[in-house]
């Protein structure tokens, strides 16, 4: 999905971490990252490496954390929100809401600044139905959200809505890039800021 290229093109002052979990697994189990405190350990490991390599100041601490995922990533993300022991400000799901709605709702209700986007299709095996369930529960608890179509999405819509559902007519595996929707969401994040220096000698395939 050309995530690294999209990340660099977004010019956000941030660090992209691609956490590896099971490959071709028969389910969406997230392994250690579902367990209490393991996401905190991962964040600490990343910070220690940044400090060791002179990329981050020795006294720096993790700031705004955004988690994004596609398809089966919904489960490990939900458990990170519940058990990670680190504050997460934003969650971007790409055709990934197959369940765990209660955990996403609890996270949204914890802080009115939390930003949630689900970019979904009706060709992904149930994410459209689960989106409807989540939207119904949001209505019942009188929480504002917006449902829009991919064809009319704008930066303003992304920036002005804390909880956003974007329906796409494309298929499950082609909603992240071409066009580069991951980059679009990063550029319109509530928390990530632009990186103002020139990015020299960066090669991306």
N, C-alpha and C positions, 0 to 999 in steps of 0.2 A: 504493500500500500504506500510505499515511498514516504514513510513517516518521517525519517530523518530529513529528507529534502523539504517536506512540508514544514517541519519544525524550524529549520534554518530560514526558509523563506518568510516565515511569520515574523522574524526579527524580534522575538520576545527575549527579555532579559531573564532567562530561565535555564534549567538543566533538564534535558530529556533523559529519563531512565526507562529502559525497556526491560522489565522484569520477566525472566523466563520461567514458565511453569511447564507442566507436562505437555508433550507433543503427541498429537493424534490420540489423546485420551478419550475413553468412551463416555466420559461425563465432564462436568464443569468444575470438579473439585479443585480448589486452589492451593492445596497442600499447606505448608507451614504458614503462608500468609493469611490463612483463615484463623489462625490461633492467636490468642490474646498477646499483644505486645510484639508480635513478629514484624509487623509493618514498621513499628517504631524502630526496631533493630535495623531493618533495611535502610530507613532514612538516616539513622546514625552512621551506618557503614558508608553511605554515599557522602555524607558530610565529612567524615574522617578522610576519605580519599581526596575530596576537593581541597581540604586543608593541607594534606600531605603533599599534594602536587602544586601548592601555591595558587590555586584557582580561587579559593575562598579564604578570607582572613581567619586567623586562628581562633578569634572570639566569636565568629559568626554562628548563627543558629538557623535552622530551617524556617522559612517564612511561609509564603502562600503555596499551598499544595493543591494541584489539580490532577485528578485521575481520569483517564479516558480508556475505553475498552470497546472491543467489538465482539459480538456474538456471545460465546460462553463466558466471557470475562465478567458478566453481570454478577455472578455468584461471588467470586473472590473480592470484587469491589464492594459488594454489600457487606461482606464480613469484615473487610478493612474498615469500613465506616463504623461498624459495631464494635470491633475488637482491636483496632489498630493502635489505639492510645496516642494518636497524633491527629491534630485538627486538620481536616480537609475542607477546603473552601469551595471547590467546584468539581462536578462530575459530568463528563460527556460520554454518553452511551451511543454506540452505532449499531442499530438493530440488535440490541442486546438485552432488552427487558423481558426475560423469560420467567421471572419470578423474583422472590425476595422483596416484594413491594413494601412490606412493612418496615424493612431496614432503611430503604431509601426515604420513606415518609418520616421515620423517626429522625433521620439525619436532617431532613429539610425543616422539621419542626424545632430542632435544637437551636437554630440560629436563622433569623430572617434574612441574613446576607448570603446564605448558601445558594449556589447557582447550579441548576440541574437542567441538562438538555438530553432528550432522547430523540435521535434521528433514526426513524424506523421505516420499514416497508411492510406491505401486506403479503410479502412473498418469503418471509423468514421463518415461518412455522409457528407463529403465535405471538410475536412481539406486538402486533397491532391489537390483538385482543387484550394482552396484558397492559398495554398503554391505556386502553379504554377503561380497564378496571382501576388503574391508578388515577386516571382523571376523574372517574366517578367518586373515588374516595377523597380526592382533593376537593371536589364540589361539596361533599357531605361535611367536610370539616371547614368549609368556607375559606379555602385557600386559593388565591388567584393563580391562574396559569393561562397559557395561550397554546392553541393548536393551530398550526399553519401548514401550508403546502410548500414543498421544496421549490416549486417553480416561482414562488413569490417571495422567498426568503430574502431579507435585506440585513445589512449590518445593524440598522436601527432596531429591527425586531429582536435580534439577538441581544443587543445592548440593553434594551428596555424591558426585558422579561426575565424574571428570576427563575421561573419554571416554564420550560418551553418544550413542546412536542412538535417535531417536524416530520410530516409524512412525505415519503418519497415513492415515486412510481418505479424506481429502479430496483434491481435485485439485491439480495442479501450481501453479496461479496463485492459490490461495485458502488457502495455509497460513501466510501471514505476518501477516494481520490478520483481525479478526472471527472468532474472538477474536484479541486482539493478542498474538501469540506473540513478536514482536520485543521488545515491551515486557517480557514475562514473562522472556525470557532476559537482557535488560539488568538488570532488577531483581535477578536471581540470578547476576550475573556474579561470578567469583572475585576480580576486581580493582577494578571500578568502585565508587565509594562514593557514598552519598546526598548530594545538594545540600541543605544545611540551611536556606538563606535562602529567603524567599518569592519566587516568580517572579511579579513584578508586570507588568501591561500586556503580557502575551504573548498574541497572537492566532494561533490555528492553525485552518486550514480542515479 
